[in-house]
Amino acid sequence: MRIFRSPVPFLALILAAAAVAASAQTPSTPKEPDVPYVPTDEKVVAEMLKVAKVKKSDVLYDLGSGDGRIVITAAKKFGTRGTGIELLPALVQEARDNARKAGVSELAKFVEGDIFEANISDATVVTLYLLPAVNMKLRPKLLELRPGTRIVSHNYDMGDWKPEKTIKLNLPDGEHIVFYWVVPPRKKS
């Protein structure tokens, strides 16, 4: 004796399985950047690297690296090994192309990623051109870095974490500020 069951539950099962398979192959919605891309003027880049006393032995991370100019300049001028972390794939590719054109691809690396999730624990210098709210969100991560790590921000501070130096630059497009901090020693509990 043969029993016929309704094809509806079977069809629903197949459709559900197909939907799960399709969603597994569809990339997740890309995260939107927390800040718009605005290139840092070369004079500001030079001042940021100068105030941080960047040297060949440093490991530099540029968080939100855009076209890569800070990492590339540090590699060209000082032989510094650096990594730019950028959320937008087109800017990561542009930065890689710029590093290749500048002849520093072996020193200047660019990765697509989220600055809040990136491992920057080996940094000796971190550069930023973000917004105040983003700097504040990033501050705990920066304060976990090794004591003595230098942090440099273009235009935006870190709230009540007072900078060791503040430098004002007057450029044709207006005033730019460079803030400089050093990660303090950890307090013993």
C-alpha positions, 0 to 999 in steps of 0.5 A: 500500500502506498501513502501519498503525502502533500508535497507542500511540506517537502517543497517548503523544506527544499525552499528553506534549504535553498535560502540558507545555502544562498545566504551562506554564499551572499556576502554580508552587508559591508560595514559603512565607514565611520568617517568620510575619506578626506586626504591628509595634506602632505605638510600635515603628514610630514608634521605627524611623522616628525612629532612622532619621531618616526624611524626605521625601527618603528612599526607604524599603523595608520587607522583609516589609511585612505590612499596610504600616504602616511604609511608610504611617506614613512616607508620612503623617508625613514624606511619604516615598516607600516600597515594601513587599515582601511574599510573601503576596498577601492582605497585599499587597492589605490594605496597598494598601487601607490606603494608599488609606484613609490617602490615601497611595497615591501615596507608598506602593507595595506589591508581591508579591515575594521580598525576596531577589530584589527590587531595592532599590538606590535605598533610603536606608532599609530596615526589617525585622521578620524572624528572625535567620536571615533577617536573616543571609541578607539581610545581604550584600544590605544591605551592597551598598547605597549607603554611608550607607543606614540599616537598622532591624530590629525585635527581631533583629540582624545577627550580628557586624555591630554596630548603631550604636544599640540601643533597648529599648521596654517595651510591655504585651506585653513588651520590643521592641528596635530595632536601627539600622545604617548601611551603611559605606563600601566598603573599597578593595582 
